Amino acid sequence: FNGVVTYSSATGAQNFTGAVTLNTGSGITFTAGKVANFLSTVTVNGTVTLSGVAVGGLIIGSTVNVTAGSTLSIANTNLTVNGATTDAGDILVANAGGLKTFYSVTIPAGGIWDCSGYDIKFTMSGNLTNNGTFNASATTTGANEYKFTSAVGSLAGTLTIPNINVASGAVLTNSGTLTISDSLYGSGQYVQGAASTLLYNTGKTIVVNTFNPSATGNLVDYDYA
């Protein structure tokens, strides 16, 4: 893509079967609630914007690669990514419109995940690894949430997330340094991996179905501030 695709009718879904490269200045504008399906890999190369006056849908069936120096700006889009996302650039949530569902997300050194302007809810069906900059939300105690649904989900690197929901049937294992500033809850199982750290910066009770901090050398600092 080298330009902006505008969807002005919600009728039918549009499918793109081959690999898609979104070059700088390109993107999708929704003036109606259309659903577009990218069935193969997506590469973001430059500044790319998903936006519109209506909330549209984009389903990506494979991997997403935001290259270094690139920005994927997401607004008014129900976005579902079924493959792994590598964010070596900047994934920017530009407004609170639309649902956001990701499989595994990796932010390498130099990458940015930026939801600092809004409190919204994400669903994560895989793993989350941060070795770059991770801005989870606008506030540390607001109506934001990262809901993990995988039976083998993991957290790695250094992460600060206000609210984590471990869904029923999910097992979420922390192997890095995790700070939670509001609450940890859900019907699933939370596990502290070996040599991991949980800084639970709140006086709220942990209310997951199973909380397992038994691995060797892990640290849980409850209400540490």
Order of alpha helices (4+ residues) and beta strands (2+ residues): beta-beta-beta-beta-beta-beta-beta-beta-beta-beta-beta-beta-beta-beta-beta-beta-beta-beta-beta-beta-beta-beta-beta-beta-beta-beta-beta
